[in-house]
Amino acid sequence: MRIGILGAGNMADALGTQWLRAGHDIMVSGRDPVASAALAQKMTTAAHRPGPTASGPDHACAQDAPGQPGLASPEPDVADARAGTWAEAAAYGEVVMVAITEAGLHDVLGAAGPAMSDKPVIDVTNAVGPGAYDVTRSLAELIAESTGAHVVKAFNLCHVDVWRMTPPVFDGRPLAVPLCGDDERALAATRTLVTDLGCTPVYAGALNRAKLLEATAAFMIGLWITGADAQATLPPLDHSGVHPTV
């Protein structure tokens, strides 16, 4: 899959490197062409090395070949990442990922041009800073309205270092990644990219629920900043009440 990334920061680096390692083709873009080219080279180098894993006995053999403990599974062929302009990355990708700050969103989407129209687009952005989150609208919906793209909100609930793990598994349980979107083709592409990280995709509803996903990020980040274990605020599924059979 060709993935164009709008952004050349930490999220572009972490997720782009993982997808490059999984055999996808990546183009990054940023405001500084030299920095974007340097990131592409860094990603290419990193993709040829195994990524970090979570610590503990449950994770020690996460990359072992079946029946061969201690031997890593074969990696797919890894292409070189490349760098381009905003417009070039938007046109290059069969899927486009938006990984830029909220403040730069309007200008970058304008510079990307019409190439994002009707394409699957993954939005990983969060509004950051005190009072930055706006409960009345989601960044994902703003991107969809601005570009005509089929947007899926995903990958916005975890610190960037989680996305560098191969795979993100905690206490023997793969990380679940909620997805909000309306278009099945875009959702299917996003599910593939979630699975390529060793995570479990979870459909969380239509794109109009992306504002709830963004609110969850704002709330949980606030707890983590205080040193609270945000995950401990929720009970296991077995203790979450009676649910209708689907």
N, C-alpha and C positions, 0 to 999 in steps of 0.2 A: 504494500500500500504506500502511495506517496503522501507524505504529511507535510504541509506547509505550516510553519509556526510563526505567528505574529508575536514577536518578543524574543529577547536574547538574554533573559535573566535566569534566575535559579530554577523556576518551574520549567522553562524551555529546556534548560540543561538536563534536569533530572528525568523528566518524562521523555524528552527527545532521545537521550542516551539509551534509555531502556528499550524504546521502540526501535532504535537503530540496531541494538543488540539482538532484538527479536527478528530482524530481517527486513524491516521497513526502510524506505528511503525518506530522508529528512532534509528539509531546507529551513533554516532559521533566518529571521530578519530583525533588524533593530535600527535605532536612530544613527548609530555609528557603524559604518560598513567595516571598518578595521576590527572593531570589537566583535561584530557578528562573525567575521571570518575566523577570528581567533577562537570563538566559542565552537564553531563547526569543527575546527581541528581538534580542540579539546574533547569534544563528544566522540569523534572518530577514534581517538586514542583510547578513551575510557571504554568504549563499546567493545574493544578487543580484549578487555580484562573482565573477569567476573566482578559483579557488583557486591556491595556489603550485604550481609544477611543479619536478621535479628539474632540476638544471642540466646543461648540456652539449648538444652537437649532436643527440644521440639524442632529446632531450626537447623541443627548441625548438618543434617543430610538433605536439606531442602533441594539441593541441586544434584544429588547423587543419581547416577543412572540406575534404572530399575534392576534390582538384584545385585548391584555392584556398589555397596557402600563405600564412600570416599572417592568415587570416580565421578567427575562431573559429566552431565549429559552433553552430547555434542551441540555446539552452537551453530546456528544457521550462518550462511555467508553474510558478512557485514560489509555494507557499502560505506563509502565516505560521505559524511554529512557535508552539505554545502550551504552557502550563505547567499542571500539576495536582498533585494529591496522589499518593502511591504507588498507592493503590487506583484512582484515576481513570486514571492512565497504564496500569496493568495491564489495566483494562477497555477502554481506548481502542484499544490496539494489536491489529491482526490478528497482528502479531509483536511480542514484547516483548524488549528488550535489557536485560540486567542489567549495569550498569557502576558498581558500588559497591565499597567496600573489603570485604575478607573480614570484618573486625571488625564491620561493620554488617549483614552478610548476613542473619542470623537475624531481627533486628528488622524489617528492611525487607520481607523476604518475608512475615512475619507481618502487617505493615501493608498489604501489597498485597492480601491476602485471597485468596479462591478463584478470582478471575478468570483466573489464569494456568493453571488446570487444563486440560489437553488442548490448550493453545496452543503454537505454535512459540515457543521462547525461545532467544535467542542469549546465551551467557555469554562475556564478554570479560575476566573477572576473573583476577587472579593473586594468589597469596599473596606478600606483600612483606616484606622485612626479614630479617635473619640467622636462619636456622633456621625460617622461617615455613612453608616448603613441607613438606607431609606426604605422603610417598610412598604411604601406605596408602589414600588416597581422594582423589578430585578434587572441586573445588568444583562442577563441572558436575553430577556425580552427586548431590551434596548438594542442589543446587537442584531437580533432577528429583524426588528423594525427598520434598522438602519441599512441592512445589507440584503434583505430578502433571502437570507440563508436559513437552512434547517438546523436550528441550534439545539444542542444538548448540553445541559449543565452537568458538570461532573468534576471530580478531582479537587474540589474546593474545601474539603473538610480536614485535610491533614497537613502537617508541617512538611515542607519540601523534602526533608531528609527521609521521610517515610517512603517517598517515591523513588529514592535511591536504593532501597532494599531489594534484594532478589531472593525470594519474594517477600512482600510484607505479610508475614505470618506471626501472630501473637498468641501464645499459649496453645499452639497447635491449630489455630483457627485462621484461615486466610482473611485478610481485610476485605470487607464488603464496601463497594463503591456505589452510592446512589446515583441514579441517572434520571433527569427530568427532561422530557422532550416530546414532540408531537409526531415526528416523522420516523417511520419504521426503518427506512434505509439509513438514516443518520444514527438511530439507536443501535442498529445492528453493527455498524462500523465501530461505534464507541464500545459496545460489548466486546468486540474482538480485541480492541486495544486494552481494555480493562483486563481481560483474560490473559493477554500477553505479559502483563505485569505479575501474574500469579494471584490476582485478586478475583473476587466474585462480584459480577455486576448485579445490581438490584434495581429494578424499575420502580421509580418513586413517583410516577405520575406525569401528567402533561407539563408543558413548558410553563404554564401559569402557576405551577407549584415551585418553580425555581426560586421564587422569592422566599419560600419557606426554607429551602436548602441554604440560601444565602443568610437567612436569619439564624439558622442553626449554627452556621460557621461563626457568625458574629457573637452568638451566645456562648458557644463552647470555647472560642478563643479567649473570651473574657474570663472564663473560669480557669483555663490553663494558665493565663498570665498571673492569676493570684496564687498559683501553686496547687489548685484543686484538681483532683482526678475526675475529669469531666465524664469519663466512661462509667465511673462508679455511680453516677446519678440515675442510671437506667438499669432495671432488673433484667435477668435473662428472659428469653422468649417464653420459657416454661412458666414464668411467673408474671406474664403480661396480660393475663385475663383470658376469657373465652373468645375465640374468634370464629367467624363463619367459615365454613368450608368453601373453598373456591373451586 
